[in-house]
Amino acid sequence: MKRIITLVGVVALAAACVGCGSNGEEAPTPTPEATVMPSPTGAENTPMPSPTGIPETPTPTEVPTSTPTPTPEVDENGMYAKCPMTYLAKRDGVTYGKYEHGTYYSEYCGRERGYTVILPNGYTTEKKYPVIYLLHGIFGDENSFAGDATNRIPELIGNLVSDGLCEEFILVCPAMFAASDETVQAPGFTGEAMVPYDRFPKELVDCLIPHIDATYSTITGREGTAIAGFSMGGRETLYTLLQYPDRFRYVCAIAPAPGLVPGVDKFMTHPGSMQEDEVKIADNVTVPEKVIICCGTSDSVVGKFPKSYHELFEKNGIAHIWYEVPKADHDNTTIQSGLFNLLRNVHFTD
């Protein structure tokens, strides 16, 4: 697509894609009127978040902390359609982790790069911890998840660990746009602008993971490593899996964006990171214990692309779990569901 997208439009889409989306449970913040943007899936025009990046939300509903919300039924693959609300609310007596910012030198990009990290409560170098890498959406950076309290990721992690449903682990949120010089090249809706995202898997494996292992007390290698991502981060999670299937024990792609294989949406023609017949994993390679792909049934941004990945993986014999989040858009409801199901299924120390 040629440069016909306005600055307001780009910022509006960025707010929907970077790493989060409103789930309608936080108090509304006054914002300018929402801008109507064409959906990148070709669906009808959908009101997108305002140019400030703060989506308008309805009046919040109180989340009870003493009376548990009934847990949704589990499907045949052990997946819950939505994250139970009790895991998203702060509880008395539970200490929640906080995001900290760090930097590392990327030899691949030739410059300093940033990341945010949540360390387990009571983190100590006398213990080894697994690491989960969580990738943001398009136009985002290492602060995308940390900058949106409505995703309630610290609460989700803390409550799952407190209930004994998840091991303690280190969460790392990288900056995924692996350009050598961002003043020359920036994210956008062109094939060229997508290239730095596809550079990230190599930078992750060659630069960031070694830095995290040298900086923190980690369980190194495949046995202690997982990767997840939302939207563009979901697409790159799948691309990372296909390039380095033996490096990750668990994988979760949440509402993965188009472009892993050739395709067309409202914003651009995607040349594809690889061709459909290349979406394979060799028979003699160690693969992750679980690969999860999910998406909201009402996703107005990536539409049916995640389901098409599921169908392609199924066709090409890549074992995975696919499920949909009922009535969820490209938002925190879907993110929370994906992370809840991932974290309940990680067993690094077994």
C-alpha positions in Angstrom: 0.0 0.0 0.0 1.4 3.4 -0.9 1.7 6.2 1.7 -1.9 7.2 1.9 -2.4 6.5 5.6 -2.6 9.6 7.7 -0.5 10.1 10.8 -3.7 10.0 12.9 -4.7 6.7 11.3 -1.3 5.1 11.9 -1.3 6.2 15.6 -4.9 4.9 15.9 -4.0 1.5 14.6 -0.9 1.4 16.7 -3.0 1.8 19.9 -5.0 -1.2 18.9 -2.0 -3.4 18.0 1.1 -2.5 20.1 0.6 -4.9 23.0 -2.8 -4.4 24.5 -6.3 -3.3 24.0 -9.0 -2.2 26.4 -11.1 -5.0 28.0 -13.6 -2.5 29.3 -12.8 -2.8 33.0 -10.8 0.3 33.9 -12.3 3.8 34.6 -12.6 5.8 31.3 -10.2 8.6 30.5 -11.5 11.6 28.5 -10.1 11.4 25.0 -10.7 13.0 21.7 -13.3 11.5 19.5 -12.3 8.1 18.1 -11.1 8.0 14.5 -12.7 5.5 12.1 -10.1 3.5 10.3 -10.5 0.7 7.7 -9.9 -2.7 9.3 -6.8 -4.4 8.1 -8.8 -7.5 7.6 -11.1 -6.0 5.0 -14.1 -6.0 7.5 -16.4 -3.0 7.8 -15.0 0.2 9.1 -14.4 -0.1 12.8 -14.0 2.7 15.4 -10.4 2.5 16.5 -8.8 4.1 19.6 -8.2 7.8 19.7 -4.9 9.4 18.5 -3.8 9.7 22.2 -3.6 5.9 22.2 -6.0 5.7 25.2 -9.1 3.7 24.2 -12.5 4.8 25.4 -14.0 2.3 27.8 -17.4 1.9 29.4 -18.2 2.3 33.1 -16.2 -0.4 34.9 -17.7 -3.3 36.7 -16.3 -4.0 40.2 -14.2 -7.2 40.2 -14.9 -9.1 43.5 -11.9 -10.3 45.4 -13.6 -12.4 48.0 -16.2 -14.3 46.0 -14.6 -16.3 43.2 -16.0 -16.0 39.7 -17.1 -19.4 38.4 -14.3 -20.9 36.3 -15.2 -21.3 32.6 -15.4 -24.8 31.4 -12.2 -26.3 30.0 -12.2 -27.6 26.4 -10.9 -30.9 25.1 -7.3 -29.5 24.9 -7.3 -28.1 28.5 -7.9 -24.5 27.3 -10.2 -22.1 29.0 -12.1 -19.8 26.7 -11.5 -16.8 29.0 -9.3 -16.0 31.9 -11.4 -16.1 35.2 -11.8 -12.6 36.5 -10.5 -13.6 40.0 -7.0 -14.0 38.5 -7.0 -10.4 37.3 -7.9 -8.7 40.6 -5.4 -7.8 43.3 -5.7 -9.9 46.4 -4.7 -9.2 50.0 -1.5 -11.0 51.0 -0.2 -11.4 47.5 2.9 -9.4 46.4 2.9 -8.5 42.7 6.0 -8.0 40.5 6.9 -4.7 39.0 8.4 -3.9 35.6 12.0 -2.9 35.6 13.9 -1.5 32.6 17.2 -2.9 31.3 19.4 -2.5 28.3 21.8 -4.7 26.3 24.1 -4.2 23.4 22.9 -5.9 20.3 25.8 -6.8 18.0 23.2 -7.8 15.4 21.7 -4.2 15.4 25.0 -2.5 16.3 23.4 -0.4 19.2 21.9 -0.5 22.6 18.5 -2.0 22.9 15.9 -2.0 25.7 13.7 -4.5 27.5 11.5 -4.6 30.5 11.5 -7.5 33.0 9.3 -8.7 35.9 11.3 -10.7 38.4 9.6 -13.2 40.8 8.7 -12.0 44.3 11.8 -12.7 46.5 14.1 -13.2 43.4 17.4 -14.7 44.5 20.5 -15.8 42.7 20.5 -19.0 44.8 17.7 -20.3 42.6 17.4 -20.8 38.9 14.3 -19.5 37.1 12.7 -20.2 33.7 12.2 -17.3 31.4 9.2 -16.4 29.2 9.7 -13.8 26.4 6.6 -11.8 25.6 6.5 -9.9 22.3 4.5 -6.7 21.7 2.5 -5.7 18.6 3.3 -3.4 15.7 4.5 0.1 16.5 5.2 -1.1 20.1 8.4 -1.3 22.1 9.7 -2.9 25.3 7.3 -0.6 27.3 4.1 -1.6 25.6 2.9 -4.1 28.1 4.4 -2.2 31.1 2.7 1.0 30.0 -0.9 -0.5 30.1 -2.1 -1.4 33.5 -5.4 -2.6 32.1 -3.8 -5.8 30.8 -3.2 -6.8 34.5 -0.3 -9.0 33.6 1.4 -8.6 37.0 -1.9 -9.6 38.8 -2.3 -12.6 36.5 1.2 -13.9 37.2 1.1 -13.2 40.9 -2.3 -14.9 41.5 -1.4 -18.0 39.4 1.8 -18.4 41.4 0.1 -17.8 44.7 -2.5 -20.5 43.9 0.2 -22.9 42.9 -0.9 -23.1 39.3 2.3 -21.7 37.8 5.9 -21.8 38.7 7.9 -18.7 39.4 9.5 -17.3 36.3 11.2 -14.3 34.8 9.1 -12.3 32.3 11.0 -10.4 29.6 9.4 -8.0 27.2 11.8 -7.0 24.4 11.8 -4.2 21.8 11.0 -6.3 18.7 11.8 -3.8 15.9 15.3 -4.9 15.2 16.5 -2.2 12.9 20.1 -1.1 12.8 19.2 2.6 12.8 15.6 3.6 13.8 16.2 7.2 12.6 16.5 5.8 9.0 14.0 3.0 9.2 10.8 2.9 11.2 7.7 0.7 11.5 5.1 1.1 8.8 2.8 -0.7 6.4 5.3 -1.6 3.7 7.3 -4.8 3.0 10.5 -2.9 3.8 9.2 -1.7 7.1 8.3 -5.2 8.2 11.9 -6.6 7.6 13.2 -5.5 11.1 10.4 -7.5 12.8 11.6 -10.6 10.9 15.1 -9.8 12.0 14.1 -10.1 15.6 14.1 -14.0 16.0 17.8 -14.1 15.2 18.6 -11.1 17.5 16.6 -12.8 20.2 18.5 -16.0 20.1 22.0 -14.5 19.4 21.9 -11.4 21.5 19.0 -11.0 24.0 18.8 -14.5 25.4 22.5 -14.7 26.1 22.3 -11.3 27.9 19.4 -12.4 30.0 21.1 -15.6 30.9 24.3 -13.7 31.9 22.4 -11.1 33.9 19.8 -13.1 35.8 19.7 -16.5 37.5 18.0 -18.6 34.8 17.4 -22.1 33.7 19.2 -21.9 30.4 18.4 -23.5 27.0 15.2 -25.0 25.8 14.2 -26.6 29.1 13.9 -23.2 30.8 12.6 -21.0 27.9 9.2 -20.1 26.5 8.0 -17.4 24.0 4.6 -15.7 23.5 3.4 -12.7 21.6 0.4 -10.6 20.6 -0.6 -9.4 17.2 2.7 -8.7 15.3 4.4 -10.3 18.3 2.2 -13.4 17.7 3.3 -13.5 14.1 7.0 -13.3 15.1 6.4 -15.9 17.8 5.4 -18.3 15.1 8.3 -17.2 12.8 10.7 -17.8 15.7 9.2 -21.2 16.3 9.7 -22.2 12.7 13.3 -21.0 12.7 14.3 -22.2 16.1 11.9 -25.0 17.1 14.4 -26.7 19.4 15.1 -23.5 21.5 11.7 -23.1 23.2 9.8 -25.5 25.4 6.5 -23.6 25.2 5.1 -21.3 22.5 1.9 -19.2 22.5 0.8 -16.9 19.6 -2.1 -14.6 20.6 -4.0 -13.1 17.7 -1.0 -13.4 15.3 -0.9 -10.7 12.6 -0.8 -11.4 8.9 2.4 -11.7 7.0 4.0 -15.0 8.1 3.0 -16.2 4.6 1.9 -14.1 1.6 -1.5 -12.4 2.1 -3.4 -9.2 1.5 -5.2 -7.0 4.0 -6.6 -3.4 3.9 -3.3 -1.8 4.6 -0.8 -3.7 2.5 0.2 -6.7 0.4 2.3 -9.0 2.6 5.1 -10.7 0.7 5.4 -13.3 3.4 8.2 -14.1 5.8 8.1 -17.6 4.2 6.0 -19.5 1.7 3.3 -21.8 2.8 5.2 -25.0 1.8 8.1 -23.8 4.0 6.0 -23.7 7.1 7.3 -27.0 8.4 9.5 -28.5 11.1 11.9 -31.3 10.3 11.0 -34.7 11.7 14.4 -35.1 13.5 14.1 -31.8 15.4 13.1 -31.5 19.1 9.8 -29.5 19.2 8.1 -27.5 21.9 5.9 -29.5 24.4 3.0 -27.2 23.6 2.3 -24.7 20.8 -0.9 -22.6 21.4 -2.6 -20.3 18.8 -5.7 -18.3 19.8 -7.7 -15.3 18.7 -10.9 -13.5 19.6 -14.0 -14.4 17.6 -14.7 -10.7 17.0 -11.2 -9.6 16.2 -11.5 -6.4 14.1 -7.8 -6.1 13.3 -6.4 -9.5 12.3 -9.7 -11.1 11.5 -9.3 -14.7 10.3 -5.6 -14.7 9.7 -4.9 -16.6 13.0 -7.3 -19.3 12.0 -5.6 -19.5 8.7 -2.3 -20.2 10.5 -4.0 -22.9 12.5 -5.2 -24.5 9.3 -1.8 -24.2 7.6 -0.1 -25.7 10.7 -2.6 -28.5 10.6 -2.1 -29.1 6.9 1.7 -29.2 7.2 1.7 -31.5 10.3 2.8 -29.0 13.0 1.3 -30.1 16.3 -0.5 -27.3 18.1 -3.6 -26.3 20.0 -6.1 -23.9 18.5 -8.9 -22.2 20.3 -11.0 -19.0 20.1 -12.0 -16.5 22.7 -15.8 -15.9 22.4 -16.8 -12.3 21.5 -13.3 -11.0 22.2 -11.7 -8.3 19.9 -8.1 -7.5 19.4 -7.7 -6.7 23.1 -6.7 -7.5 26.6 -9.5 -10.2 26.9 -7.7 -12.2 24.3 -4.2 -11.5 25.7 -5.3 -12.5 29.2 -6.9 -15.7 27.9 -3.8 -16.7 26.0 -1.4 -16.0 28.9 -3.7 -17.7 31.4 -3.7 -20.9 29.3 0.0 -20.7 28.6 1.0 -20.1 32.3 -1.2 -22.9 33.5 0.5 -25.3 31.1 4.2 -24.5 31.7 6.1 -27.1 33.7 9.8 -26.3 33.5 11.0 -28.1 36.6 9.2 -31.4 36.1 
